[in-house]
Amino acid sequence: MRAVNIIIKKRDQGELTLAEIEFFIKSFISGEVADYQASALLMAIVLNGMTPRETTDLTLAMANSGHMLDLSDVVDLAVDKHSSGGVGDKTSLAVLPIVAACGLPVGKMSGRGLGFSGGTLDKLESIPGYRVDLTTEEFKHQLKEKGIVLTGQSLDLAPADGKLYALRDVTGTVQSIPLIASSIMCKKLAAGAQAILLDVKTGLGAFMETIEDARQLADMMVNIGQLAGRDVVALLSDMNQPLGYAVGNALEVIEAVETLKDNGPADFLEHCLHVSEHLLVLGKRAKSLEEGRSMAEKSIVDGSAFEKLRILVEAQGGDVSYVEDTSKFPQAEYIEVVESPQSGYLSQIHARIVGEAAVALGAGRARKSDPIDHAVGFVIPHKVGDRVEKGDPLFTVHANDREKLSEARQAILSAHQFHEEPVDRLPLFYE
């Protein structure tokens, strides 16, 4: 069996066998298949797709490329959540402490920024000392002792996905339903969660722009999970505009902290509560969504959710004083408030334009070797449907480069569109 023949077969719209998929993944991990060959196969998959059977085989091949974590000796039921990526999506930073405070152990392995969507690990690393490289044993010990873990993908769990994930980001092969589904689900299966909640984004700032594509991705991931014997629920949520106000690493951590202190943006808080109530039902801590909602709200009001965040940060070596006093986070050299150029109702705040502008500022990566500037980003305090008057503060740019600030200002202005008549607000969730 030769890698080039497998690439050609997929290029010519052939259906790969289980043996071919397993051979390619094993050879990629061992180094026999080079990055450029893997990139060629990825592009062929983007152009020609994969059948559900191929996608499931790819998922299991990547999951089995390393250790399969068994958490049954640590917790009675391990749950995990995953977002398919978006702009301003710092949900895990709030949801994990909320559900852990409600007595549901939650261990999550997150990724770095991919394309225009921010990565949870990049955000967490704006907290000095926070470790995102826990070993499998450290992961299990912390989950047992603290009931909460938020770390990077362990090198010995689904290593094939880690290598492919980095390639996809820099080869224009992110937006493929089979690749997204297999990448997400192989990590979930390898990380040992018995119950999984999937937050599948749809809209201008999501990899799945249409509800139909998002539903297809959700169905594919739920089916993969069920075939592997897991309980899986998928939510379709809106990503036409940024979630919350903050876009950028430290800015988003600060917003998550404020939300856990019951002082966050209304849309982000509601999103987190909705995800949390589903997780609590999945994890058998709540008998109904209403009970789950009540538990989640109580954890914020009584401070136990914020305390869980402190426990998480401290357990992973982070400087807890940063979440206790968010003014300690790095601040950009240039902070500019941009006023609205006109009056009217906001009909669009184009999430993809915002996400790409954040990457250009330095909050994300154009190449996999690029450093991240944790201080830069935007605060956009309005939502579609809001009435804005000319001269009102429209958004704030946080930048460390004057030229990049000017470019970002123009980009975010172009992301805002106005309408003379009232505009309907966007839903947070579709189904």
KOLZAVO-660038 format. One record per residue (C-alpha): residue in one letter; chain; x, y, z. Coordinates in nm, 2 decimals. Each point is the difference from the previous one (the first is absolute). Layout:
N
<'a'; 'A'; <X; Y; Z>>
...
***
This chain:
431
<'m'; 'A'; <0.00; 0.00; 0.00>>
<'r'; 'A'; <0.14; 0.34; -0.10>>
<'a'; 'A'; <-0.11; 0.35; 0.13>>
<'v'; 'A'; <0.00; 0.15; -0.35>>
<'n'; 'A'; <-0.25; -0.26; -0.12>>
<'i'; 'A'; <-0.23; 0.09; 0.29>>
<'i'; 'A'; <0.03; 0.37; -0.09>>
<'i'; 'A'; <-0.08; -0.07; -0.36>>
<'k'; 'A'; <-0.30; -0.22; 0.08>>
<'k'; 'A'; <-0.15; 0.28; 0.21>>
<'r'; 'A'; <0.09; 0.26; -0.26>>
<'d'; 'A'; <-0.19; -0.20; -0.25>>
<'q'; 'A'; <-0.31; -0.02; 0.23>>
<'g'; 'A'; <0.06; -0.36; 0.11>>
<'e'; 'A'; <-0.11; -0.13; 0.33>>
<'l'; 'A'; <0.28; -0.10; 0.23>>
<'t'; 'A'; <0.00; -0.33; 0.18>>
<'l'; 'A'; <0.05; -0.04; 0.38>>
<'a'; 'A'; <0.34; -0.16; -0.08>>
<'e'; 'A'; <0.11; 0.30; -0.21>>
<'i'; 'A'; <-0.11; 0.25; 0.26>>
<'e'; 'A'; <0.17; -0.18; 0.28>>
<'f'; 'A'; <0.32; -0.05; -0.21>>
<'f'; 'A'; <0.02; 0.37; -0.08>>
<'i'; 'A'; <-0.06; 0.12; 0.36>>
<'k'; 'A'; <0.26; -0.25; 0.14>>
<'s'; 'A'; <0.25; 0.10; -0.26>>
<'f'; 'A'; <-0.06; 0.37; 0.06>>
<'i'; 'A'; <0.06; -0.04; 0.37>>
<'s'; 'A'; <0.32; -0.20; -0.06>>
<'g'; 'A'; <0.13; 0.26; -0.24>>
<'e'; 'A'; <-0.01; -0.23; -0.30>>
<'v'; 'A'; <-0.26; 0.23; -0.15>>
<'a'; 'A'; <0.12; 0.36; -0.03>>
<'d'; 'A'; <-0.19; 0.32; 0.09>>
<'y'; 'A'; <-0.04; 0.08; -0.37>>
<'q'; 'A'; <-0.16; -0.34; -0.07>>
<'a'; 'A'; <-0.24; 0.04; 0.29>>
<'s'; 'A'; <-0.08; 0.35; -0.12>>
<'a'; 'A'; <-0.08; -0.14; -0.35>>
<'l'; 'A'; <-0.24; -0.26; 0.15>>
<'l'; 'A'; <-0.17; 0.27; 0.21>>
<'m'; 'A'; <-0.06; 0.22; -0.30>>
<'a'; 'A'; <-0.14; -0.30; -0.20>>
<'i'; 'A'; <-0.24; -0.07; 0.29>>
<'v'; 'A'; <-0.10; 0.37; 0.01>>
<'l'; 'A'; <-0.08; -0.01; -0.37>>
<'n'; 'A'; <-0.16; -0.34; -0.03>>
<'g'; 'A'; <-0.13; -0.07; 0.35>>
<'m'; 'A'; <-0.03; -0.33; 0.19>>
<'t'; 'A'; <-0.28; -0.25; 0.05>>
<'p'; 'A'; <-0.14; -0.04; 0.36>>
<'r'; 'A'; <0.18; -0.34; 0.01>>
<'e'; 'A'; <0.34; 0.16; -0.11>>
<'t'; 'A'; <-0.05; 0.28; 0.26>>
<'t'; 'A'; <-0.07; -0.25; 0.28>>
<'d'; 'A'; <0.30; -0.21; -0.10>>
<'l'; 'A'; <0.22; 0.32; -0.01>>
<'t'; 'A'; <-0.12; 0.10; 0.34>>
<'l'; 'A'; <0.07; -0.34; 0.16>>
<'a'; 'A'; <0.34; -0.02; -0.18>>
<'m'; 'A'; <0.10; 0.33; 0.15>>
<'a'; 'A'; <-0.14; -0.08; 0.34>>
<'n'; 'A'; <0.20; -0.33; 0.00>>
<'s'; 'A'; <0.32; 0.17; -0.11>>
<'g'; 'A'; <0.09; 0.04; 0.37>>
<'h'; 'A'; <-0.13; -0.10; 0.34>>
<'m'; 'A'; <-0.38; -0.02; 0.06>>
<'l'; 'A'; <-0.06; 0.15; 0.34>>
<'d'; 'A'; <-0.22; -0.20; 0.24>>
<'l'; 'A'; <-0.15; 0.23; 0.27>>
<'s'; 'A'; <-0.22; -0.26; 0.16>>
<'d'; 'A'; <0.24; -0.05; 0.29>>
<'v'; 'A'; <0.00; 0.38; 0.07>>
<'v'; 'A'; <-0.36; 0.12; -0.03>>
<'d'; 'A'; <-0.34; -0.18; -0.03>>
<'l'; 'A'; <-0.09; 0.20; -0.31>>
<'a'; 'A'; <0.24; 0.23; -0.19>>
<'v'; 'A'; <-0.16; 0.27; -0.22>>
<'d'; 'A'; <0.16; 0.22; -0.26>>
<'k'; 'A'; <-0.11; 0.28; -0.22>>
<'h'; 'A'; <0.13; 0.14; -0.33>>
<'s'; 'A'; <-0.07; 0.30; -0.21>>
<'s'; 'A'; <0.06; -0.02; -0.37>>
<'g'; 'A'; <0.16; 0.34; 0.01>>
<'g'; 'A'; <-0.11; 0.36; -0.02>>
<'v'; 'A'; <0.08; 0.37; 0.07>>
<'g'; 'A'; <0.00; 0.11; 0.36>>
<'d'; 'A'; <-0.08; -0.36; 0.11>>
<'k'; 'A'; <0.15; -0.03; 0.35>>
<'t'; 'A'; <-0.28; -0.23; 0.11>>
<'s'; 'A'; <0.22; -0.28; 0.15>>
<'l'; 'A'; <0.16; 0.26; 0.24>>
<'a'; 'A'; <-0.34; 0.05; 0.16>>
<'v'; 'A'; <-0.19; -0.32; -0.06>>
<'l'; 'A'; <0.26; -0.24; 0.15>>
<'p'; 'A'; <0.01; 0.18; 0.34>>
<'i'; 'A'; <-0.38; 0.03; 0.00>>
<'v'; 'A'; <-0.07; -0.37; -0.04>>
<'a'; 'A'; <0.30; -0.11; 0.22>>
<'a'; 'A'; <-0.15; 0.22; 0.27>>
<'c'; 'A'; <-0.32; -0.19; -0.04>>
<'g'; 'A'; <0.18; -0.33; 0.08>>
<'l'; 'A'; <0.06; -0.12; -0.35>>
<'p'; 'A'; <0.36; -0.09; -0.07>>
<'v'; 'A'; <0.11; 0.14; -0.33>>
<'g'; 'A'; <0.33; -0.06; -0.18>>
<'k'; 'A'; <0.07; 0.18; -0.33>>
<'m'; 'A'; <0.28; 0.00; -0.25>>
<'s'; 'A'; <-0.01; 0.31; -0.21>>
<'g'; 'A'; <0.18; 0.12; -0.31>>
<'r'; 'A'; <0.17; 0.32; -0.12>>
<'g'; 'A'; <-0.14; 0.26; -0.23>>
<'l'; 'A'; <-0.09; -0.14; -0.34>>
<'g'; 'A'; <-0.06; 0.24; -0.29>>
<'f'; 'A'; <-0.20; 0.30; 0.11>>
<'s'; 'A'; <-0.13; -0.17; 0.32>>
<'g'; 'A'; <0.18; 0.05; 0.33>>
<'g'; 'A'; <0.13; -0.30; 0.19>>
<'t'; 'A'; <-0.07; -0.07; 0.37>>
<'l'; 'A'; <0.37; -0.08; 0.07>>
<'d'; 'A'; <0.12; 0.33; -0.14>>
<'k'; 'A'; <-0.25; 0.18; 0.23>>
<'l'; 'A'; <0.11; -0.20; 0.31>>
<'e'; 'A'; <0.37; 0.07; -0.07>>
<'s'; 'A'; <-0.07; 0.37; 0.06>>
<'i'; 'A'; <-0.01; -0.11; 0.37>>
<'p'; 'A'; <0.37; -0.01; 0.10>>
<'g'; 'A'; <0.12; -0.35; 0.09>>
<'y'; 'A'; <-0.32; -0.18; -0.11>>
<'r'; 'A'; <0.11; -0.35; -0.13>>
<'v'; 'A'; <-0.18; -0.13; -0.31>>
<'d'; 'A'; <0.23; -0.31; -0.03>>
<'l'; 'A'; <-0.12; -0.23; 0.27>>
<'t'; 'A'; <0.10; -0.37; -0.03>>
<'t'; 'A'; <-0.27; -0.26; -0.01>>
<'e'; 'A'; <0.07; -0.09; 0.37>>
<'e'; 'A'; <-0.02; 0.36; 0.10>>
<'f'; 'A'; <-0.32; 0.04; -0.19>>
<'k'; 'A'; <-0.16; -0.30; 0.18>>
<'h'; 'A'; <0.14; 0.10; 0.35>>
<'q'; 'A'; <-0.14; 0.36; -0.04>>
<'l'; 'A'; <-0.33; -0.12; -0.12>>
<'k'; 'A'; <-0.03; -0.23; 0.30>>
<'e'; 'A'; <0.12; 0.25; 0.26>>
<'k'; 'A'; <-0.14; 0.33; -0.14>>
<'g'; 'A'; <-0.29; -0.11; -0.23>>
<'i'; 'A'; <0.12; 0.23; -0.28>>
<'v'; 'A'; <0.27; 0.00; -0.26>>
<'l'; 'A'; <0.06; 0.22; -0.30>>
<'t'; 'A'; <0.32; -0.08; -0.19>>
<'g'; 'A'; <0.15; -0.05; -0.34>>
<'q'; 'A'; <-0.02; -0.32; -0.19>>
<'s'; 'A'; <0.24; -0.25; 0.16>>
<'l'; 'A'; <0.28; -0.11; -0.24>>
<'d'; 'A'; <-0.10; -0.36; 0.06>>
<'l'; 'A'; <-0.37; 0.05; -0.08>>
<'a'; 'A'; <-0.10; 0.01; -0.37>>
<'p'; 'A'; <0.34; 0.12; -0.11>>
<'a'; 'A'; <-0.10; -0.03; -0.36>>
<'d'; 'A'; <-0.26; 0.26; 0.05>>
<'g'; 'A'; <0.24; 0.24; 0.17>>
<'k'; 'A'; <0.23; -0.02; -0.31>>
<'l'; 'A'; <-0.28; 0.03; -0.25>>
<'y'; 'A'; <-0.17; 0.29; 0.19>>
<'a'; 'A'; <0.32; 0.21; -0.03>>
<'l'; 'A'; <0.02; -0.07; -0.37>>
<'r'; 'A'; <-0.36; 0.08; -0.07>>
<'d'; 'A'; <0.03; 0.34; 0.15>>
<'v'; 'A'; <0.28; 0.11; -0.25>>
<'t'; 'A'; <-0.11; -0.19; -0.31>>
<'g'; 'A'; <-0.36; 0.13; -0.05>>
<'t'; 'A'; <-0.15; -0.33; 0.10>>
<'v'; 'A'; <-0.20; 0.09; 0.31>>
<'q'; 'A'; <-0.34; 0.02; -0.16>>
<'s'; 'A'; <-0.09; -0.36; -0.06>>
<'i'; 'A'; <-0.29; -0.17; 0.18>>
<'p'; 'A'; <0.17; -0.35; 0.01>>
<'l'; 'A'; <0.33; 0.15; 0.12>>
<'i'; 'A'; <-0.16; 0.22; 0.27>>
<'a'; 'A'; <-0.22; -0.29; 0.12>>
<'s'; 'A'; <0.28; -0.25; 0.02>>
<'s'; 'A'; <0.24; 0.25; 0.16>>
<'i'; 'A'; <-0.25; 0.09; 0.28>>
<'m'; 'A'; <-0.13; -0.35; 0.06>>
<'c'; 'A'; <0.34; -0.18; 0.00>>
<'k'; 'A'; <0.11; 0.22; 0.29>>
<'k'; 'A'; <-0.32; -0.05; 0.19>>
<'l'; 'A'; <0.02; -0.38; -0.04>>
<'a'; 'A'; <0.37; -0.01; 0.09>>
<'a'; 'A'; <-0.05; 0.22; 0.31>>
<'g'; 'A'; <-0.24; -0.25; 0.16>>
<'a'; 'A'; <-0.32; 0.21; 0.04>>
<'q'; 'A'; <-0.31; -0.22; 0.02>>
<'a'; 'A'; <-0.24; 0.29; -0.07>>
<'i'; 'A'; <0.08; 0.28; -0.25>>
<'l'; 'A'; <-0.17; 0.33; -0.07>>
<'l'; 'A'; <0.07; 0.16; -0.34>>
<'d'; 'A'; <-0.05; 0.37; -0.06>>
<'v'; 'A'; <-0.02; 0.02; -0.38>>
<'k'; 'A'; <0.03; 0.36; -0.12>>
<'t'; 'A'; <-0.17; 0.13; -0.32>>
<'g'; 'A'; <0.01; 0.33; -0.17>>
<'l'; 'A'; <0.24; 0.25; -0.15>>
<'g'; 'A'; <0.26; -0.06; 0.27>>
<'a'; 'A'; <-0.02; -0.37; 0.00>>
<'f'; 'A'; <0.17; -0.27; -0.21>>
<'m'; 'A'; <-0.36; -0.12; -0.07>>
<'e'; 'A'; <-0.17; 0.31; -0.15>>
<'t'; 'A'; <-0.34; -0.15; -0.06>>
<'i'; 'A'; <-0.23; -0.18; 0.24>>
<'e'; 'A'; <-0.01; -0.29; -0.25>>
<'d'; 'A'; <0.38; -0.05; 0.02>>
<'a'; 'A'; <0.00; 0.04; 0.38>>
<'r'; 'A'; <-0.28; -0.26; 0.03>>
<'q'; 'A'; <0.20; -0.23; -0.23>>
<'l'; 'A'; <0.31; 0.04; 0.22>>
<'a'; 'A'; <-0.20; -0.05; 0.32>>
<'d'; 'A'; <-0.17; -0.31; -0.14>>
<'m'; 'A'; <0.33; -0.15; -0.11>>
<'m'; 'A'; <0.16; 0.06; 0.34>>
<'v'; 'A'; <-0.29; -0.13; 0.20>>
<'n'; 'A'; <-0.01; -0.31; -0.22>>
<'i'; 'A'; <0.38; -0.06; 0.05>>
<'g'; 'A'; <-0.04; 0.04; 0.37>>
<'q'; 'A'; <-0.29; -0.24; 0.02>>
<'l'; 'A'; <0.18; -0.26; -0.21>>
<'a'; 'A'; <0.28; 0.02; 0.26>>
<'g'; 'A'; <-0.25; -0.05; 0.29>>
<'r'; 'A'; <-0.01; 0.36; 0.13>>
<'d'; 'A'; <-0.30; 0.22; 0.09>>
<'v'; 'A'; <0.02; 0.31; -0.23>>
<'v'; 'A'; <-0.22; 0.31; -0.03>>
<'a'; 'A'; <0.07; 0.28; -0.25>>
<'l'; 'A'; <-0.13; 0.35; 0.02>>
<'l'; 'A'; <-0.01; 0.23; -0.31>>
<'s'; 'A'; <0.09; 0.35; 0.11>>
<'d'; 'A'; <0.03; 0.34; -0.18>>
<'m'; 'A'; <0.34; 0.14; -0.11>>
<'n'; 'A'; <-0.10; 0.28; -0.23>>
<'q'; 'A'; <0.12; 0.25; 0.25>>
<'p'; 'A'; <0.27; -0.03; 0.27>>
<'l'; 'A'; <-0.11; -0.18; 0.32>>
<'g'; 'A'; <0.02; 0.24; 0.30>>
<'y'; 'A'; <0.18; 0.33; -0.04>>
<'a'; 'A'; <0.37; -0.10; 0.01>>
<'v'; 'A'; <0.21; -0.14; -0.28>>
<'g'; 'A'; <0.36; -0.07; 0.08>>
<'n'; 'A'; <0.18; -0.22; 0.25>>
<'a'; 'A'; <0.04; 0.19; 0.33>>
<'l'; 'A'; <-0.31; 0.21; -0.08>>
<'e'; 'A'; <-0.21; -0.32; -0.03>>
<'v'; 'A'; <0.15; -0.15; 0.32>>
<'i'; 'A'; <-0.10; 0.32; 0.19>>
<'e'; 'A'; <-0.35; -0.02; -0.15>>
<'a'; 'A'; <-0.04; -0.37; 0.11>>
<'v'; 'A'; <0.12; 0.10; 0.35>>
<'e'; 'A'; <-0.25; 0.28; 0.02>>
<'t'; 'A'; <-0.28; -0.23; -0.12>>
<'l'; 'A'; <0.08; -0.24; 0.29>>
<'k'; 'A'; <-0.02; 0.30; 0.23>>
<'d'; 'A'; <-0.36; 0.06; -0.15>>
<'n'; 'A'; <0.12; 0.31; -0.18>>
<'g'; 'A'; <0.04; -0.13; -0.36>>
<'p'; 'A'; <-0.18; 0.08; -0.33>>
<'a'; 'A'; <-0.36; -0.12; -0.01>>
<'d'; 'A'; <0.04; -0.21; -0.32>>
<'f'; 'A'; <0.31; -0.17; 0.12>>
<'l'; 'A'; <-0.15; -0.08; 0.35>>
<'e'; 'A'; <-0.31; -0.14; -0.16>>
<'h'; 'A'; <0.21; -0.21; -0.24>>
<'c'; 'A'; <0.20; -0.14; 0.29>>
<'l'; 'A'; <-0.31; -0.08; 0.21>>
<'h'; 'A'; <-0.16; -0.18; -0.30>>
<'v'; 'A'; <0.31; -0.22; -0.06>>
<'s'; 'A'; <0.04; -0.06; 0.37>>
<'e'; 'A'; <-0.36; -0.13; 0.05>>
<'h'; 'A'; <0.04; -0.25; -0.28>>
<'l'; 'A'; <0.34; -0.12; 0.14>>
<'l'; 'A'; <-0.16; -0.05; 0.34>>
<'v'; 'A'; <-0.28; -0.21; -0.14>>
<'l'; 'A'; <0.25; -0.20; -0.22>>
<'g'; 'A'; <0.22; -0.05; 0.31>>
<'k'; 'A'; <-0.30; -0.12; 0.20>>
<'r'; 'A'; <0.03; 0.28; 0.26>>
<'a'; 'A'; <-0.33; 0.16; -0.10>>
<'k'; 'A'; <-0.33; -0.18; -0.09>>
<'s'; 'A'; <-0.12; 0.27; -0.23>>
<'l'; 'A'; <0.14; 0.31; -0.19>>
<'e'; 'A'; <-0.20; 0.22; 0.25>>
<'e'; 'A'; <0.18; -0.16; 0.30>>
<'g'; 'A'; <0.33; 0.03; -0.18>>
<'r'; 'A'; <-0.06; 0.37; -0.07>>
<'s'; 'A'; <-0.09; 0.06; 0.36>>
<'m'; 'A'; <0.32; -0.17; 0.12>>
<'a'; 'A'; <0.22; 0.19; -0.25>>
<'e'; 'A'; <-0.15; 0.34; 0.10>>
<'k'; 'A'; <0.05; -0.08; 0.37>>
<'s'; 'A'; <0.37; -0.08; -0.06>>
<'i'; 'A'; <0.05; 0.35; -0.14>>
<'v'; 'A'; <-0.20; 0.18; 0.27>>
<'d'; 'A'; <0.16; -0.18; 0.29>>
<'g'; 'A'; <0.35; 0.04; -0.14>>
<'s'; 'A'; <0.08; -0.38; -0.02>>
<'a'; 'A'; <0.05; 0.02; -0.38>>
<'f'; 'A'; <0.26; 0.27; 0.03>>
<'e'; 'A'; <0.17; -0.19; 0.29>>
<'k'; 'A'; <0.02; -0.30; -0.24>>
<'l'; 'A'; <0.18; 0.22; -0.25>>
<'r'; 'A'; <0.25; 0.10; 0.27>>
<'i'; 'A'; <0.05; -0.37; 0.08>>
<'l'; 'A'; <0.06; -0.08; -0.36>>
<'v'; 'A'; <0.25; 0.28; -0.06>>
<'e'; 'A'; <0.19; -0.08; 0.32>>
<'a'; 'A'; <0.00; -0.38; -0.07>>
<'q'; 'A'; <0.17; 0.06; -0.34>>
<'g'; 'A'; <0.26; 0.24; 0.13>>
<'g'; 'A'; <-0.16; 0.33; -0.10>>
<'d'; 'A'; <0.03; 0.32; 0.19>>
<'v'; 'A'; <-0.34; 0.02; 0.18>>
<'s'; 'A'; <0.04; 0.37; 0.07>>
<'y'; 'A'; <-0.07; 0.07; -0.37>>
<'v'; 'A'; <-0.36; -0.15; 0.03>>
<'e'; 'A'; <-0.04; 0.17; 0.33>>
<'d'; 'A'; <0.11; 0.34; -0.14>>
<'t'; 'A'; <-0.04; 0.01; -0.38>>
<'s'; 'A'; <0.17; 0.34; -0.02>>
<'k'; 'A'; <0.33; -0.20; 0.03>>
<'f'; 'A'; <-0.05; -0.15; -0.36>>
<'p'; 'A'; <0.23; 0.15; -0.26>>
<'q'; 'A'; <-0.14; 0.31; -0.17>>
<'a'; 'A'; <0.05; 0.12; -0.35>>
<'e'; 'A'; <0.21; 0.31; -0.06>>
<'y'; 'A'; <-0.27; 0.16; -0.21>>
<'i'; 'A'; <-0.37; -0.01; 0.11>>
<'e'; 'A'; <-0.23; 0.20; -0.23>>
<'v'; 'A'; <-0.38; 0.04; 0.03>>
<'v'; 'A'; <-0.16; 0.03; -0.34>>
<'e'; 'A'; <-0.32; 0.20; -0.04>>
<'s'; 'A'; <-0.30; -0.10; -0.21>>
<'p'; 'A'; <0.02; 0.18; -0.34>>
<'q'; 'A'; <-0.39; 0.01; -0.02>>
<'s'; 'A'; <-0.32; -0.06; 0.18>>
<'g'; 'A'; <-0.22; -0.30; -0.06>>
<'y'; 'A'; <-0.07; -0.36; 0.10>>
<'l'; 'A'; <0.28; -0.25; -0.03>>
<'s'; 'A'; <-0.09; -0.26; -0.26>>
<'q'; 'A'; <0.34; -0.18; 0.00>>
<'i'; 'A'; <0.32; -0.03; 0.20>>
<'h'; 'A'; <0.18; -0.24; -0.24>>
<'a'; 'A'; <0.17; -0.25; 0.23>>
<'r'; 'A'; <0.25; -0.13; -0.26>>
<'i'; 'A'; <0.13; 0.35; -0.08>>
<'v'; 'A'; <0.04; 0.05; 0.38>>
<'g'; 'A'; <0.19; -0.33; 0.04>>
<'e'; 'A'; <0.23; 0.06; -0.30>>
<'a'; 'A'; <0.07; 0.36; 0.13>>
<'a'; 'A'; <0.09; -0.15; 0.34>>
<'v'; 'A'; <0.25; -0.24; -0.17>>
<'a'; 'A'; <0.15; 0.29; -0.19>>
<'l'; 'A'; <0.05; 0.20; 0.32>>
<'g'; 'A'; <0.20; -0.30; 0.14>>
<'a'; 'A'; <-0.27; -0.17; 0.21>>
<'g'; 'A'; <0.02; -0.31; -0.23>>
<'r'; 'A'; <0.23; -0.17; -0.24>>
<'a'; 'A'; <0.06; 0.04; -0.38>>
<'r'; 'A'; <0.27; -0.28; 0.03>>
<'k'; 'A'; <0.03; -0.27; 0.25>>
<'s'; 'A'; <0.32; 0.14; 0.13>>
<'d'; 'A'; <-0.14; 0.35; 0.06>>
<'p'; 'A'; <0.01; 0.13; 0.36>>
<'i'; 'A'; <-0.32; 0.12; 0.17>>
<'d'; 'A'; <-0.05; 0.35; 0.13>>
<'h'; 'A'; <-0.22; -0.06; 0.31>>
<'a'; 'A'; <-0.09; 0.37; 0.05>>
<'v'; 'A'; <-0.15; 0.09; -0.34>>
<'g'; 'A'; <-0.35; -0.02; -0.12>>
<'f'; 'A'; <-0.34; 0.17; 0.01>>
<'v'; 'A'; <-0.29; 0.08; 0.23>>
<'i'; 'A'; <-0.32; 0.03; -0.20>>
<'p'; 'A'; <-0.28; 0.08; 0.25>>
<'h'; 'A'; <-0.29; 0.00; -0.25>>
<'k'; 'A'; <-0.22; -0.28; -0.15>>
<'v'; 'A'; <-0.20; -0.03; -0.32>>
<'g'; 'A'; <-0.33; 0.18; 0.06>>
<'d'; 'A'; <0.15; 0.27; 0.23>>
<'r'; 'A'; <-0.07; 0.37; -0.07>>
<'v'; 'A'; <0.32; 0.20; -0.03>>
<'e'; 'A'; <0.02; 0.38; -0.04>>
<'k'; 'A'; <0.27; 0.18; -0.20>>
<'g'; 'A'; <0.30; 0.08; 0.23>>
<'d'; 'A'; <-0.09; -0.28; 0.25>>
<'p'; 'A'; <0.29; -0.23; 0.09>>
<'l'; 'A'; <-0.02; -0.29; -0.26>>
<'f'; 'A'; <0.30; -0.21; 0.10>>
<'t'; 'A'; <0.35; 0.01; 0.16>>
<'v'; 'A'; <0.32; -0.11; -0.17>>
<'h'; 'A'; <0.29; -0.13; 0.22>>
<'a'; 'A'; <0.32; -0.01; -0.21>>
<'n'; 'A'; <0.38; 0.01; 0.04>>
<'d'; 'A'; <0.07; 0.14; -0.35>>
<'r'; 'A'; <-0.13; 0.33; -0.13>>
<'e'; 'A'; <-0.02; -0.13; -0.37>>
<'k'; 'A'; <-0.18; -0.31; 0.11>>
<'l'; 'A'; <-0.24; 0.21; 0.21>>
<'s'; 'A'; <-0.10; 0.21; -0.30>>
<'e'; 'A'; <-0.06; -0.31; -0.21>>
<'a'; 'A'; <-0.20; -0.16; 0.28>>
<'r'; 'A'; <-0.21; 0.31; 0.04>>
<'q'; 'A'; <-0.11; 0.00; -0.36>>
<'a'; 'A'; <-0.07; -0.38; 0.00>>
<'i'; 'A'; <-0.22; 0.02; 0.30>>
<'l'; 'A'; <-0.18; 0.30; -0.13>>
<'s'; 'A'; <-0.07; -0.20; -0.32>>
<'a'; 'A'; <-0.13; -0.29; 0.21>>
<'h'; 'A'; <-0.28; 0.23; 0.14>>
<'q'; 'A'; <-0.30; 0.06; -0.23>>
<'f'; 'A'; <-0.29; 0.23; 0.08>>
<'h'; 'A'; <-0.37; 0.01; -0.09>>
<'e'; 'A'; <-0.25; 0.28; 0.04>>
<'e'; 'A'; <-0.28; -0.23; 0.12>>
<'p'; 'A'; <0.00; -0.23; 0.31>>
<'v'; 'A'; <0.18; -0.33; -0.06>>
<'d'; 'A'; <-0.08; -0.34; 0.16>>
<'r'; 'A'; <0.25; -0.12; 0.26>>
<'l'; 'A'; <0.19; -0.32; -0.08>>
<'p'; 'A'; <-0.08; -0.32; 0.19>>
<'l'; 'A'; <0.27; -0.15; 0.22>>
<'f'; 'A'; <-0.10; -0.36; -0.09>>
<'y'; 'A'; <-0.19; -0.15; -0.30>>
<'e'; 'A'; <-0.06; -0.36; 0.11>>
***
